[in-house]
Amino acid sequence: MSDPRHFLRSLFDAALAVASPENCMRPWLPARPPGRVVVVGAGKAAASMASVLESEWDGPLEGRVIVPYGHGVACESINVIEAAHPIPDAAGIKATNELLASVSDLTADDTVVCLISGGGSSLLCLPADGVSLTEKSRITSQLLLRGAAIHEINCVRKKLSAVKGGKLAAACAPATVLSLIISDVPGNDISSVASGPTVSDSSSPVEALDILERFEVSISATVLTAIQSSAATTLPAADVRILATSDDALLAASALAAEGGVTPYSLGDLAADARQLGIAHAAMAIQIAKGQGPVAPPCVILSGGETTVNVLGDGRGGRNGEYALSLAIALDGHASIFALACDTDGIDGAGDNAGSFVTPTTLSRASTAGLCSQTMLDQNDSYEFFSRNNDLIITGPTYTNVNDFRAIFVAAGPTE
């Protein structure tokens, strides 16, 4: 392997390609329904999905989709609105009200197509009665900072929302609803993607309150009342189609690795603390390099899913950067091991990067530049670490999201 970084990037590009709306939507699209068709949706892939829908279906379409700032794609008849992510803003509330208005006067002869992808939870935003946007945003921020898993955050979000947890589908009645989903959640629980706006919600107020108590997030009396009075949403059977998942991304990367003579070893979707997972994966890779692992070099260890980060420092970085820096420290410059850790949406945390590379010289180059890797990890400052090391991976918006993608290449012998 002459260029391990190029190899790892090619695997990531293959994962992105298979999950792109241009490639994953068409096999799942039915014929255009007769009558009026209203298209709504939210998420990082929503505009790209809407564009593909317009290119595939003849006849008039209408509606609107909400995407993060910078994720817009030109559409002919479907209105694309940009709003804030991951913390909602007033633009998201305005857009959500407009979206609900577009499905408010439908009949049983009409069809609503809901385009749902990761990021939709913050974009499709309309707080429940008695809940302010300010407090809802504070609660979400604290859960994120304290390492809550996405299903836990979304459970709380559903109780604080007038549109999540199946309430969007209920607002579309009596029209037929077709949900097209690009999944960014481990296990592909459709009730968790964008907090399940078109899926029945069986979670209880007690579950949401338990999560808030466990992560020590305080709430006002009005929010407590809103959660306690929230009811489960039960919807009739509906047409829900999952277009792309993390599994698809890992399979595409595995196939490409095998074509190149590198054995893929896929761990599937994982959910754990980013630092601890980095340490565990480093140990596995080192054992494989010694010839004592489940596969022999040259091989690539692949995994997806979503890790969590407990933010204790005041640095900048996302969960993939946290994982990569922890991995690099644990590898300690191992001469045969290279890695890539990226978010498939192109944004890792609040940075402008998708993720980072790790090479055998990562720590030595950092030391030469005067960086203390452990101190920067303790400060949750992975972005600055990899930026100054010239190891950031910057893709810009990818217009899809099947969550994280991690690849560790173990060479047959030292390559650097």
C-alpha positions in Angstrom: 0.0 0.0 0.0 1.9 3.0 -1.3 -0.5 5.7 0.1 -2.6 4.6 3.1 -4.2 8.0 3.5 -5.4 7.9 -0.1 -6.7 4.4 0.5 -8.6 5.4 3.6 -10.1 8.5 1.9 -11.3 6.3 -1.0 -13.2 4.1 1.4 -14.8 7.1 2.9 -15.8 8.4 -0.5 -17.3 5.1 -1.4 -19.4 5.2 1.8 -20.6 8.7 0.9 -21.4 7.7 -2.6 -23.7 4.8 -1.7 -25.6 7.0 0.8 -26.0 10.0 -1.5 -29.7 10.7 -2.5 -28.6 10.5 -6.2 -27.7 6.9 -5.7 -29.9 5.6 -2.9 -33.3 7.2 -3.7 -34.2 5.8 -7.1 -34.4 2.1 -6.2 -37.0 2.9 -3.5 -39.2 5.4 -5.3 -42.7 4.2 -6.4 -44.4 5.7 -9.4 -45.7 9.2 -8.8 -49.0 9.1 -7.0 -52.0 10.6 -8.8 -53.5 13.9 -7.6 -51.9 16.6 -5.5 -48.5 15.8 -4.1 -47.0 17.9 -1.3 -43.4 17.4 -0.4 -42.1 18.2 3.1 -39.1 17.3 5.0 -36.1 18.2 7.2 -32.5 17.2 7.5 -29.1 17.5 6.0 -30.1 15.5 2.9 -33.6 16.9 2.5 -32.8 19.4 -0.3 -30.8 16.9 -2.3 -33.6 14.4 -1.8 -36.1 16.9 -3.0 -34.0 17.6 -6.1 -33.9 13.9 -7.0 -37.6 13.6 -6.5 -38.2 16.5 -8.9 -36.0 14.8 -11.5 -37.7 11.5 -11.2 -41.4 12.4 -11.0 -43.3 14.1 -13.8 -46.2 16.3 -12.9 -46.5 19.2 -10.4 -45.0 19.0 -6.9 -45.2 21.6 -4.1 -44.1 21.9 -0.6 -41.0 22.9 1.4 -38.0 21.2 3.1 -35.7 22.6 5.9 -32.0 22.2 5.8 -29.0 23.5 7.8 -27.4 26.7 6.7 -25.2 26.0 3.7 -26.9 22.7 2.8 -29.4 24.2 0.3 -29.8 22.7 -3.2 -31.7 24.4 -6.0 -35.1 23.0 -6.6 -37.7 23.9 -9.3 -40.9 23.9 -7.3 -40.1 22.7 -3.8 -39.1 25.5 -1.5 -35.8 25.0 0.3 -35.5 26.9 3.6 -32.3 27.1 5.7 -32.2 27.2 9.5 -29.8 26.5 12.4 -28.4 23.1 13.4 -27.8 21.6 16.0 -29.4 24.3 18.2 -32.7 25.5 16.7 -33.3 29.2 15.8 -36.3 31.4 14.9 -35.8 30.6 11.2 -36.5 27.0 12.0 -39.7 27.8 13.9 -40.9 30.0 11.0 -40.1 27.3 8.5 -41.8 24.6 10.5 -45.0 26.7 10.8 -44.9 27.2 7.0 -44.4 23.5 6.5 -47.4 22.6 8.7 -49.5 25.2 6.8 -48.7 23.4 3.5 -50.3 20.2 4.8 -53.2 21.7 6.6 -55.9 21.5 3.9 -55.4 18.1 2.4 -57.9 15.5 1.5 -57.9 11.7 1.3 -57.0 12.0 -2.4 -53.7 13.8 -1.7 -50.3 12.5 -0.9 -47.6 13.9 1.4 -44.0 12.8 0.7 -41.8 13.3 3.8 -38.1 13.5 3.2 -36.4 12.7 6.5 -32.7 12.6 7.3 -30.3 13.3 10.2 -30.3 16.8 11.5 -34.1 17.0 11.2 -34.7 17.1 14.9 -33.3 20.7 15.3 -34.6 21.9 11.9 -38.2 20.7 12.3 -38.7 22.8 15.4 -42.0 24.0 17.0 -42.0 23.9 20.8 -45.0 22.5 22.5 -47.4 24.9 24.3 -45.7 26.5 27.3 -42.2 25.7 26.1 -40.0 28.5 24.9 -37.4 28.1 22.2 -34.7 29.4 24.6 -35.4 26.7 27.2 -35.8 24.0 24.6 -32.4 24.9 23.1 -30.8 25.0 26.6 -32.0 21.6 27.4 -30.8 20.1 24.1 -27.4 21.8 24.5 -26.9 20.4 28.0 -27.8 16.9 26.9 -25.4 17.1 24.0 -22.5 18.5 26.2 -23.1 15.8 28.9 -22.8 12.9 26.5 -26.4 11.8 26.2 -27.1 9.3 23.4 -29.1 10.5 20.4 -32.1 8.3 21.3 -32.1 9.9 24.8 -32.0 13.4 23.4 -34.7 12.6 20.9 -37.0 11.1 23.5 -36.9 14.5 25.4 -37.2 16.4 22.2 -40.5 14.6 21.3 -42.1 15.6 24.6 -41.1 19.3 24.0 -42.3 19.4 20.4 -45.6 20.1 18.6 -44.3 18.3 15.4 -42.0 15.4 16.4 -43.0 11.9 17.5 -45.6 11.4 14.8 -47.3 14.7 15.1 -46.3 15.8 11.6 -48.0 12.7 10.1 -51.1 13.4 12.2 -51.2 16.9 10.8 -51.2 15.5 7.3 -54.4 13.5 7.8 -56.5 12.4 5.9 -53.8 12.4 3.1 -51.7 9.4 2.4 -48.2 9.8 3.8 -45.0 8.3 2.3 -41.9 8.7 4.4 -38.5 8.4 2.7 -35.7 8.1 5.3 -31.9 8.3 5.2 -31.0 6.9 8.6 -28.3 8.3 10.9 -29.1 6.4 14.0 -27.6 3.1 15.3 -29.9 0.2 14.6 -32.0 2.3 12.2 -34.8 2.9 14.6 -37.1 5.1 12.4 -38.7 6.6 15.5 -35.4 8.2 16.3 -34.4 9.6 12.9 -35.2 13.3 13.1 -37.2 12.4 16.3 -39.7 10.4 14.2 -42.0 13.1 12.9 -44.0 10.6 10.9 -43.7 7.6 13.2 -45.8 6.5 16.2 -44.2 7.5 19.5 -44.6 5.0 22.4 -42.2 6.7 24.8 -43.6 8.0 28.0 -43.2 11.2 30.0 -41.5 9.2 32.8 -38.7 8.1 30.3 -38.0 11.7 29.3 -38.0 12.9 32.9 -35.6 10.1 33.9 -33.2 11.1 31.2 -33.2 14.7 32.3 -32.6 13.7 35.9 -29.8 11.3 35.0 -27.9 14.0 33.1 -28.7 16.6 35.7 -30.6 19.0 33.4 -32.8 21.4 35.2 -36.2 22.3 33.8 -38.8 24.9 34.6 -42.3 24.2 36.0 -43.8 24.9 32.5 -41.6 22.4 30.8 -42.3 19.8 33.5 -46.0 20.3 32.9 -45.5 20.0 29.1 -43.7 16.7 29.5 -46.1 15.3 32.0 -49.1 16.2 29.8 -47.6 14.8 26.6 -49.3 11.8 25.2 -48.1 8.9 23.0 -48.9 9.3 19.3 -50.4 6.2 17.6 -50.6 6.4 13.8 -52.2 4.0 11.3 -49.9 1.8 9.3 -48.0 3.9 6.8 -45.5 3.6 3.9 -42.0 4.1 5.4 -38.9 3.4 3.3 -35.3 3.5 4.6 -33.2 4.5 1.6 -29.6 4.3 3.1 -28.0 3.3 6.4 -24.6 3.0 8.0 -24.7 -0.6 7.0 -24.8 0.4 3.3 -21.8 2.7 3.9 -19.8 -0.1 5.6 -20.6 -2.6 2.9 -19.5 -0.3 0.2 -16.2 0.4 1.9 -15.7 -3.3 2.6 -16.3 -4.2 -1.1 -13.8 -1.5 -2.2 -11.2 -2.7 0.3 -11.5 -6.3 -0.8 -11.1 -5.3 -4.4 -7.8 -3.8 -3.5 -6.6 -6.9 -1.7 -7.2 -5.6 1.8 -9.3 -7.7 4.2 -12.3 -5.8 5.6 -13.2 -6.4 9.2 -16.5 -4.7 10.0 -17.6 -4.1 13.6 -20.9 -2.6 12.5 -22.6 0.3 14.3 -21.1 1.2 17.7 -22.3 3.5 20.4 -19.8 4.3 23.2 -17.7 7.0 24.7 -15.4 8.3 21.9 -12.2 8.3 24.0 -12.8 4.8 25.3 -13.6 3.5 21.9 -10.4 5.0 20.5 -8.4 3.1 23.2 -10.2 -0.2 22.5 -9.7 0.1 18.7 -6.0 0.9 19.1 -5.6 -2.2 21.2 -7.3 -4.3 18.6 -5.3 -2.8 15.7 -2.0 -3.4 17.6 -2.9 -7.1 18.3 -3.8 -7.5 14.6 -0.4 -6.0 13.6 1.3 -8.6 15.9 -0.5 -11.4 14.0 -2.7 -12.1 17.0 -6.0 -10.7 15.9 -9.2 -12.0 14.2 -7.8 -11.1 10.8 -4.4 -10.8 9.3 -2.8 -7.7 7.8 -3.2 -6.0 5.4 -6.7 -5.4 6.7 -9.0 -2.5 7.5 -11.2 -2.3 10.6 -14.5 -0.6 9.8 -17.2 0.8 12.1 -20.1 3.2 12.1 -22.7 4.4 14.5 -22.4 7.3 16.9 -20.1 7.9 19.8 -20.6 10.3 22.7 -18.4 12.9 24.2 -18.4 14.2 27.8 -17.3 17.8 27.3 -15.1 18.9 30.2 -12.7 21.3 28.5 -13.2 24.5 26.6 -11.6 23.3 23.3 -13.2 22.7 19.9 -13.9 19.4 18.2 -16.4 16.8 17.4 -16.8 13.2 18.4 -14.7 11.9 15.5 -11.9 14.2 16.4 -12.1 13.0 20.0 -12.0 9.4 18.9 -9.1 10.0 16.5 -7.0 11.9 19.1 -7.6 9.2 21.7 -6.7 6.5 19.1 -3.5 8.3 18.1 -2.4 8.6 21.7 -3.1 4.9 22.4 -1.3 3.8 19.1 1.7 5.8 20.2 3.1 6.1 16.6 2.7 2.5 15.6 4.5 2.2 12.3 1.9 0.0 10.5 -1.4 1.6 11.5 -3.3 4.5 9.9 -6.8 5.6 10.5 -9.6 7.9 9.4 -12.6 9.0 11.5 -15.3 11.2 9.9 -18.9 12.2 10.0 -20.7 11.3 6.8 -22.6 14.7 6.8 -19.2 16.5 6.4 -19.3 18.3 9.7 -17.7 16.9 12.9 -19.2 18.8 15.8 -19.0 22.6 15.3 -16.0 22.6 13.0 -15.7 22.9 9.3 -14.2 19.4 8.9 -15.7 16.0 8.4 -13.0 14.4 10.5 -9.3 13.6 10.7 -6.5 11.3 9.7 -4.2 9.5 12.1 -0.8 8.3 10.9 2.3 6.9 12.5 3.8 10.4 12.6 0.8 12.1 14.1 2.2 12.4 17.6 5.7 13.2 16.6 4.7 15.9 14.2 2.4 17.4 17.0 5.3 17.3 19.5 7.6 19.1 17.0 4.9 21.8 16.7 4.8 22.2 20.4 1.5 20.4 21.0 0.8 18.2 24.0 -1.6 15.6 22.7 -2.9 14.5 26.1 -3.5 18.0 27.3 -5.4 18.8 24.1 -7.5 15.7 24.5 -8.3 16.7 28.1 -9.4 20.1 26.8 -11.6 18.5 24.1 -9.5 20.4 21.6 -9.1 17.9 18.8 -9.9 20.3 16.1 -7.0 22.6 16.9 -4.7 19.5 17.3 -5.5 18.1 13.9 -5.7 21.5 12.2 -2.2 22.4 13.3 -1.0 18.9 12.3 -2.5 19.3 8.8 -4.6 16.2 9.3 -8.1 17.6 9.0 -10.4 16.1 6.4 -12.6 18.8 4.9 -15.4 17.8 2.4 -18.0 20.5 2.9 -21.6 19.5 3.1 -22.1 16.0 1.7 -25.9 16.3 1.4 -26.4 12.9 3.2 -25.9 11.6 6.7 -25.6 8.0 7.8 -23.6 8.9 10.9 -20.0 8.2 11.6 -17.5 6.3 9.5 -14.3 5.0 11.0 -11.5 3.0 9.2 -8.3 1.7 10.7 -5.8 0.3 8.1 -3.3 -2.2 9.4 -0.5 -2.7 6.9 1.5 -5.9 6.4 4.6 -4.0 7.6 5.8 -0.4 8.3 4.9 1.9 5.4 6.1 5.2 7.0 
